[in-house]
């Protein structure tokens, strides 16, 4: 029995070492370009901080990776979240959207934070600073509404 446990442990360790060589591509584009939501809208400082702290790691072309993101299978989990997040919404591409799409994104942003769907609970486990309180949600929603009105007037 002891021999089978040692063999199993050796296989497990070897497997963990081998999977480290299979890492997802990292999301390390330029942090803020001219097409970025925060830049294009001239978002107020507090709104920009909330967006970059709570949204941008998964919904932009640049992720600030924590130290543990270099280890598989955690790296795979994070890579998948980022890929899905950018597919749903990429705030780095704001400047490429049509007016109606921008208004829809703003409305969705407010809806997602108001409902508590975003930021994801799994993200908040390791990024407590990304948690939005009621005042943060109200500030973001007020800002998205004002931005949507600006777009309608253009």
C-alpha positions as CSV (number, residue, x, y, z in Angstrom):
1,X,0.0,0.0,0.0
2,X,2.8,2.4,0.9
3,X,4.5,1.8,-2.5
4,X,1.3,2.6,-4.4
5,X,0.8,5.8,-2.5
6,X,4.4,6.8,-3.3
7,X,3.9,6.0,-7.0
8,X,0.6,7.9,-7.1
9,X,2.2,10.9,-5.4
10,X,5.2,10.9,-7.8
11,X,2.8,10.7,-10.8
12,X,0.8,13.6,-9.4
13,X,3.9,15.7,-8.8
14,X,5.2,14.9,-12.3
15,X,1.8,15.8,-13.8
16,X,1.8,19.1,-12.0
17,X,5.2,19.9,-13.3
18,X,4.4,18.9,-16.9
19,X,1.2,21.1,-17.0
20,X,3.2,24.2,-16.1
21,X,4.6,24.1,-19.7
22,X,1.1,24.6,-21.1
23,X,0.1,28.2,-20.2
24,X,-2.6,30.3,-21.9
25,X,-1.6,33.5,-23.8
26,X,-1.4,36.4,-21.4
27,X,-3.6,39.5,-21.9
28,X,-0.8,42.1,-21.9
29,X,-1.9,44.6,-24.5
30,X,-1.4,48.4,-23.9
31,X,-3.2,49.5,-20.8
32,X,-5.0,52.6,-22.1
33,X,-5.2,53.4,-25.8
34,X,-7.1,56.2,-27.6
35,X,-10.0,53.8,-28.2
36,X,-10.4,52.9,-24.5
37,X,-13.6,53.7,-22.6
38,X,-11.9,55.7,-19.8
39,X,-9.9,57.8,-22.3
40,X,-12.6,58.4,-24.9
41,X,-15.2,59.4,-22.3
42,X,-12.9,61.4,-20.1
43,X,-14.4,59.4,-17.2
44,X,-14.1,61.2,-13.8
45,X,-11.2,59.9,-11.7
46,X,-13.4,57.9,-9.2
47,X,-15.3,56.2,-12.0
48,X,-12.0,55.4,-13.8
49,X,-10.6,53.9,-10.6
50,X,-13.8,51.8,-10.1
51,X,-13.7,50.6,-13.7
52,X,-10.0,49.7,-13.8
53,X,-10.2,48.0,-10.4
54,X,-13.4,46.1,-10.8
55,X,-13.7,45.5,-14.6
56,X,-10.6,46.0,-16.6
57,X,-8.7,42.8,-15.7
58,X,-11.3,40.7,-17.6
59,X,-12.8,43.3,-19.9
60,X,-9.9,45.0,-21.5
61,X,-6.7,44.3,-23.5
62,X,-4.6,44.5,-20.4
63,X,-4.8,42.4,-17.3
64,X,-2.8,42.9,-14.1
65,X,-2.0,39.4,-13.2
66,X,-1.6,38.3,-9.5
67,X,1.4,36.1,-8.6
68,X,-0.5,32.9,-8.5
69,X,-1.6,33.3,-12.2
70,X,1.6,31.7,-13.4
71,X,0.6,28.3,-12.1
72,X,-1.5,25.8,-13.9
73,X,-4.4,25.0,-13.6
74,X,-5.1,28.4,-12.0
75,X,-3.6,30.1,-15.1
76,X,-6.1,28.1,-17.3
77,X,-9.0,29.2,-15.1
78,X,-8.0,32.8,-15.3
79,X,-7.3,32.7,-19.0
80,X,-10.7,31.3,-19.6
81,X,-12.4,34.0,-17.5
82,X,-10.4,36.7,-19.4
83,X,-11.2,35.2,-22.8
84,X,-15.0,35.0,-22.0
85,X,-14.9,38.5,-20.4
86,X,-13.3,40.1,-23.4
87,X,-15.7,38.3,-25.7
88,X,-18.7,39.7,-23.8
89,X,-17.3,43.2,-23.4
90,X,-13.9,44.7,-24.2
91,X,-13.6,48.2,-22.8
92,X,-10.4,48.8,-24.8
93,X,-12.4,48.7,-28.0
94,X,-14.9,51.3,-26.9
95,X,-13.9,53.7,-29.7
96,X,-14.8,51.2,-32.4
97,X,-18.4,50.7,-31.3
98,X,-21.4,52.3,-33.0
99,X,-23.5,54.8,-31.0
100,X,-26.3,52.3,-30.2
101,X,-23.8,49.7,-29.1
102,X,-22.2,52.1,-26.8
103,X,-25.5,53.0,-25.2
104,X,-26.2,49.3,-24.8
105,X,-22.9,48.7,-23.2
106,X,-23.5,51.5,-20.7
107,X,-26.9,50.1,-19.9
108,X,-25.5,46.6,-19.5
109,X,-22.7,47.8,-17.3
110,X,-25.1,49.4,-14.9
111,X,-27.4,46.4,-15.0
112,X,-24.6,43.9,-14.3
113,X,-23.2,45.8,-11.3
114,X,-26.7,46.6,-9.9
115,X,-27.7,43.0,-10.0
116,X,-24.4,41.9,-8.3
117,X,-23.5,39.7,-11.3
118,X,-20.3,41.7,-11.8
119,X,-17.6,41.6,-10.7
120,X,-17.8,37.8,-10.5
121,X,-17.8,36.3,-7.0
122,X,-14.8,34.1,-8.0
123,X,-12.9,37.2,-8.9
124,X,-13.7,38.9,-5.6
125,X,-12.4,36.0,-3.6
126,X,-8.8,37.1,-4.5
127,X,-9.5,40.7,-5.3
128,X,-11.4,42.1,-2.4
129,X,-10.6,45.7,-3.5
130,X,-12.7,45.1,-6.6
131,X,-15.9,44.7,-4.6
132,X,-18.4,47.4,-5.3
133,X,-20.5,48.9,-2.5
134,X,-23.9,50.6,-3.0
135,X,-22.3,54.0,-3.4
136,X,-19.9,52.7,-6.1
137,X,-22.8,51.1,-8.0
138,X,-24.8,54.3,-7.8
139,X,-21.8,56.3,-9.0
140,X,-21.2,54.0,-11.9
141,X,-24.9,53.9,-12.9
142,X,-25.3,57.6,-12.7
143,X,-22.2,58.0,-14.8
144,X,-23.3,55.5,-17.4
145,X,-26.7,57.3,-17.7
146,X,-25.0,60.6,-18.2
147,X,-22.7,59.1,-20.9
148,X,-25.6,57.5,-22.7
149,X,-27.4,60.9,-22.8
150,X,-24.2,62.5,-24.2
151,X,-24.0,59.9,-26.9
152,X,-27.7,60.5,-27.8
153,X,-27.1,64.2,-28.2
154,X,-24.1,63.7,-30.6
